[in-house]
Amino acid sequence: MTIYLGENIKRLRLEKGITQETLADFFGVTFQSVSRWERGESYPDITLLPEIAAYFKISIDELLGVKREEDEEEIRRLLEEHDNLTDESLIWEAINNLKEKYPNDFRVQLRYMGNLVFYNKIDDNRSKIPALYENIQQNCTDDSVRICAKRYYIYYLQMLSAKEDSEVTFEDYEKIIKEMPRMRDGQEIYCFSYKIHNHPDCYEIIQEAIEEEISILYDTLSDYYFCSEKFSREYQIDILERTKEFFNYVYNDGNYSRMWRVVINCCYGILGWFYFQKGDNEKALHNLRKSAELAVKFDNLERITTLHSTLFEGKRFDKHILGSTFVAASWVKELFTEQYPLSDEFKSTPEFRNIIAMLE
């Protein structure tokens, strides 16, 4: 059983608004002892447990986190359900239910904060988002949650900096960027330790690490060549063609795993739009058609599939990782008809209409 004693003492102390010194004086111990309790480095003497529980007006089971241990399975299940949703109304319903039932769980607070940021609720929550961030940074002992909260907060400050009335500058979030770990400090770098020690899941862990690194490389590279004015459209087309070749080489069984969205939208969809801008309708239609075909193929996949590419042989892919309600065909149809700036003349051609019909 996991013991949450230290975490609970810290939370209860903060809720009561007292210092470590005050708590230490009450129980006749040093404040360094209380600090070690809260960090999980040591535990109070067993004879103190009834006194500590009485002091905070809770049971010993609650102090030890026994109820939390019982709740943990449900929390994990509900968090997974939340993370698999793509419909915004369902996401808010799920997080509000979680927040109501488990308001003190930092994983719940993190997701609530992320939803406020990424669903552009920042104007109505300019005090709530910083409060959630500070609470996680000061009181959460899980570094992964704290670092993720930093990432969300950077996005929040970036959005605010674009608003004239915010007075937020790049320097305000640059200091947080510099607090983030370098990529070389991530767990993916050490994935081969699992192979060295003959871990039973070593190859699955290594494959996950490789895919994460591919995803990060693509995100960083695409932000660079899409968002920078220094690159010509010809260069962007060339690098997309090479990116497409790379993904087809890495996923040479035609199952693109976590990169399905990227391949469908960027390697074929946006590439088709770029060719349209250059006046090469033949290549434009070829890539848009391939994007549509892949969207239909994705929708027809079983939820769980096994990859058979050379690099990822045996890796299991759950397509719900891209969202349990994600339908690629309808998404691509919206991209083609509403978001890509294709001309009405181009969209009225029989070839383009056939592509749209494929998605219906």
C-alpha positions in Angstrom: 0.0 0.0 0.0 1.2 3.5 -0.9 1.7 5.8 2.2 0.6 9.4 1.6 1.5 10.5 5.2 4.0 13.2 4.4 2.0 14.6 1.5 -1.1 14.7 3.7 0.6 16.4 6.6 1.9 19.1 4.3 -1.6 19.6 2.7 -3.4 19.7 6.1 -0.8 22.1 7.6 -1.2 24.5 4.7 -5.0 24.2 4.8 -4.7 25.2 8.5 -2.4 28.0 7.6 0.4 27.1 10.1 4.2 26.9 9.6 6.4 23.8 10.0 7.8 25.5 13.2 4.3 25.8 14.7 3.5 22.2 14.0 6.9 21.1 15.3 6.5 23.1 18.6 3.1 21.5 19.2 4.4 18.0 18.9 7.7 18.6 20.6 9.9 17.9 17.6 12.2 20.0 15.4 11.0 21.8 12.4 13.6 19.8 10.4 11.7 16.6 11.4 8.4 18.0 10.1 10.2 19.0 6.9 11.5 15.5 6.5 8.0 14.0 7.1 6.6 16.2 4.4 9.3 15.3 1.9 8.7 11.6 2.6 12.2 11.1 3.9 11.1 9.9 7.3 7.9 9.2 9.2 6.7 10.4 12.6 7.0 8.0 15.6 4.0 5.7 15.5 2.9 6.9 18.9 2.4 10.4 17.4 0.0 9.3 14.7 -3.2 9.4 16.9 -2.1 12.9 18.2 -1.5 14.2 14.6 -4.8 12.8 13.4 -6.6 14.4 16.3 -4.9 17.7 15.8 -6.2 17.8 12.2 -9.6 16.3 13.2 -9.3 13.3 10.9 -8.9 9.6 11.3 -5.6 7.8 11.3 -6.7 6.1 8.1 -7.3 9.4 6.4 -3.9 10.7 7.7 -2.1 7.7 6.2 -4.1 8.1 3.0 -5.8 4.7 3.2 -9.0 6.2 1.6 -6.9 7.8 -1.1 -5.4 4.4 -1.9 -8.9 3.0 -2.3 -9.8 6.0 -4.5 -6.6 5.7 -6.6 -8.0 3.1 -9.0 -11.1 5.2 -9.7 -9.0 8.4 -10.2 -6.7 6.7 -12.7 -9.7 5.3 -14.6 -11.5 8.6 -14.8 -8.3 10.4 -15.8 -7.7 8.0 -18.6 -11.3 8.5 -19.8 -10.8 12.3 -19.7 -7.6 12.0 -21.6 -9.2 9.9 -24.4 -11.9 12.4 -25.1 -11.8 14.9 -28.0 -15.3 16.4 -27.8 -14.9 19.7 -25.8 -18.2 19.5 -24.0 -17.5 16.0 -22.9 -14.0 17.0 -21.7 -15.4 19.8 -19.6 -18.0 17.5 -18.2 -15.4 15.0 -17.2 -13.0 17.4 -15.6 -15.7 19.2 -13.7 -16.9 15.9 -12.3 -13.3 15.0 -11.3 -12.7 18.4 -9.8 -15.8 18.1 -7.7 -15.0 14.6 -6.4 -11.2 14.9 -6.1 -10.4 18.7 -5.8 -7.1 18.1 -4.0 -5.6 15.7 -6.5 -2.8 17.4 -8.3 -3.3 15.4 -11.5 -6.9 16.6 -11.6 -5.8 20.2 -11.0 -3.2 19.9 -13.8 -5.8 18.8 -16.3 -8.2 21.5 -15.3 -5.4 24.1 -15.7 -4.5 22.6 -19.1 -8.1 22.7 -20.3 -8.4 26.4 -19.2 -5.3 27.2 -21.2 -5.7 25.1 -24.4 -9.4 25.7 -24.8 -8.7 29.4 -24.6 -10.5 30.2 -21.4 -7.8 32.5 -20.2 -9.7 35.8 -20.3 -12.2 34.6 -17.7 -9.6 32.8 -15.5 -6.6 35.2 -15.2 -6.5 34.7 -11.5 -7.5 31.0 -11.4 -4.7 29.7 -13.8 -1.8 31.3 -11.8 -3.4 30.1 -8.5 -3.5 26.5 -9.8 0.0 26.8 -11.1 1.4 28.1 -7.8 -0.4 25.5 -5.8 1.1 22.7 -7.9 4.6 24.2 -7.8 4.5 24.7 -4.1 2.7 21.7 -2.8 3.0 18.8 -5.4 5.8 16.4 -4.9 5.5 14.7 -8.3 8.1 16.3 -10.6 6.3 15.1 -13.7 3.1 17.0 -12.7 5.1 20.1 -11.7 7.1 20.2 -15.0 3.9 19.7 -17.0 2.3 22.6 -15.1 5.3 24.7 -16.1 4.7 23.8 -19.7 1.0 24.8 -19.5 1.9 28.0 -17.7 4.4 28.9 -20.5 1.6 28.5 -23.1 -0.7 30.6 -20.9 1.9 33.5 -20.6 2.6 33.2 -24.3 -1.1 33.8 -25.1 -1.3 36.7 -22.6 1.8 38.3 -24.1 -0.1 38.6 -27.4 -2.9 40.6 -25.7 -2.3 44.4 -25.5 -3.8 44.8 -22.0 -1.8 42.0 -20.3 1.6 43.7 -19.8 3.1 40.2 -20.0 6.5 40.1 -21.8 8.7 37.3 -23.1 11.0 37.8 -20.1 8.1 36.8 -17.8 8.0 33.3 -19.2 11.6 33.0 -20.4 12.7 32.4 -16.8 10.2 29.4 -16.6 11.6 28.1 -19.8 15.1 28.1 -18.3 13.8 26.1 -15.3 12.6 23.3 -17.6 14.8 20.2 -18.0 16.8 19.8 -21.2 15.7 17.0 -23.5 18.9 15.1 -22.5 17.5 14.9 -19.0 14.4 13.2 -20.1 13.6 9.5 -19.3 13.8 8.6 -23.0 17.6 9.1 -23.0 17.9 6.3 -20.4 15.5 3.8 -22.2 18.3 1.4 -23.1 18.9 0.8 -19.4 15.9 -1.5 -19.5 17.6 -3.6 -22.2 20.9 -3.7 -20.2 19.0 -5.0 -17.2 16.8 -7.5 -19.2 13.6 -5.8 -18.2 10.6 -7.8 -19.6 9.2 -4.8 -21.4 12.5 -3.4 -22.6 11.7 -3.3 -26.3 8.3 -1.7 -25.8 9.8 1.0 -23.6 12.6 1.6 -26.2 10.0 1.9 -29.0 7.9 4.3 -27.0 11.0 6.4 -26.3 12.0 6.5 -30.0 8.5 7.5 -31.0 8.4 10.3 -28.5 11.8 11.6 -29.8 10.5 11.4 -33.4 7.4 13.4 -32.3 9.4 16.0 -30.5 11.8 16.4 -33.5 9.0 16.8 -35.9 7.2 19.4 -33.7 10.3 21.4 -33.3 11.4 21.2 -36.9 7.9 22.0 -38.3 7.6 25.0 -35.9 10.9 26.2 -37.4 10.3 25.9 -41.1 6.5 26.7 -41.0 6.7 29.7 -38.7 9.9 31.3 -39.9 9.8 33.8 -42.9 13.4 32.8 -43.8 12.2 29.6 -45.6 10.7 29.8 -49.1 7.6 27.8 -50.1 9.8 25.7 -52.3 12.0 24.7 -49.4 8.9 24.0 -47.2 7.5 21.7 -50.0 10.9 19.9 -50.3 11.2 19.3 -46.5 7.6 18.0 -46.4 8.4 15.6 -49.2 11.4 14.4 -47.3 9.4 14.2 -44.1 6.9 12.1 -45.9 9.6 9.8 -47.1 11.0 9.5 -43.6 7.7 8.5 -42.1 7.0 6.0 -44.8 10.4 4.5 -44.2 10.0 4.3 -40.4 6.4 3.1 -40.5 7.0 0.8 -43.6 3.9 -1.3 -42.7 1.6 1.7 -43.3 0.5 2.0 -39.7 1.7 5.4 -38.5 0.9 4.9 -34.8 1.0 8.2 -32.9 2.0 10.1 -36.1 -1.3 9.4 -38.0 -2.5 13.0 -37.6 0.8 14.4 -38.8 1.1 12.2 -41.8 -2.6 12.8 -42.9 -2.6 16.5 -42.4 1.0 17.7 -42.9 2.8 15.1 -45.1 -0.1 14.9 -47.5 -2.8 17.5 -46.8 -0.8 20.6 -46.3 1.6 19.5 -48.9 -1.3 19.2 -51.4 -2.4 22.8 -50.5 1.2 24.0 -51.0 1.2 22.4 -54.5 -2.1 24.1 -55.2 -0.5 27.5 -54.3 2.2 26.8 -56.8 -0.3 26.0 -59.5 0.5 22.3 -59.7 -3.0 20.9 -59.5 -1.9 17.4 -60.4 0.4 17.0 -57.4 -2.1 18.9 -55.3 -4.9 16.4 -56.0 -2.5 13.5 -55.6 -1.6 14.5 -52.1 -5.1 15.5 -51.1 -6.4 12.2 -52.3 -3.7 10.3 -50.4 -4.6 12.3 -47.2 -8.3 11.3 -47.6 -7.4 7.6 -48.3 -5.3 7.5 -45.1 -8.1 9.2 -43.1 -10.6 6.5 -44.2 -7.9 3.8 -43.5 -7.4 5.2 -39.9 -11.2 5.2 -39.2 -11.4 1.6 -40.4 -8.6 0.4 -38.1 -9.4 -1.7 -35.1 -9.0 0.2 -31.8 -5.9 -1.9 -30.9 -3.5 -2.8 -33.7 0.0 -4.3 -33.7 2.7 -2.6 -35.8 4.8 -4.7 -38.2 7.3 -2.1 -39.4 11.0 -3.0 -39.2 11.6 -0.5 -36.4 8.4 -1.0 -34.4 7.7 -4.7 -34.9 5.3 -5.9 -32.2 4.5 -2.5 -30.8 0.8 -2.1 -29.9 -1.1 1.0 -31.0 -4.3 2.2 -29.3 -5.8 4.7 -31.7 -7.7 6.2 -28.8 -4.5 7.9 -27.9 -5.5 10.4 -30.6 -8.9 10.8 -29.0 -11.7 8.3 -28.4 -14.1 10.4 -30.5 -11.6 11.3 -33.2 -13.0 10.6 -36.7 -10.3 11.3 -39.3 -12.5 11.4 -42.3 -14.8 14.2 -41.0 -11.7 16.1 -39.7 -10.0 16.0 -43.1 -13.2 17.0 -44.9 -13.4 20.1 -42.7 -9.8 20.8 -43.5 -10.3 20.5 -47.2 -13.6 22.4 -47.5 -13.2 25.1 -44.8 -9.6 25.5 -43.6 -7.3 25.1 -46.6 -7.6 28.2 -48.7 -8.4 26.3 -51.9 -10.2 28.2 -54.7 -13.9 27.6 -55.5 -12.8 26.7 -59.0 -10.5 24.0 -57.7 -13.1 22.7 -55.3 -15.6 22.4 -58.1 -13.5 20.0 -60.2 -14.7 16.4 -60.5 -11.4 15.2 -59.1 -11.8 17.2 -55.9 -15.5 16.4 -55.5 -14.6 12.7 -55.7 -12.1 13.1 -52.9 -14.8 14.8 -50.7 -17.2 12.0 -51.6 -14.6 9.5 -50.3 -14.8 11.2 -46.9 -18.6 11.2 -46.6 
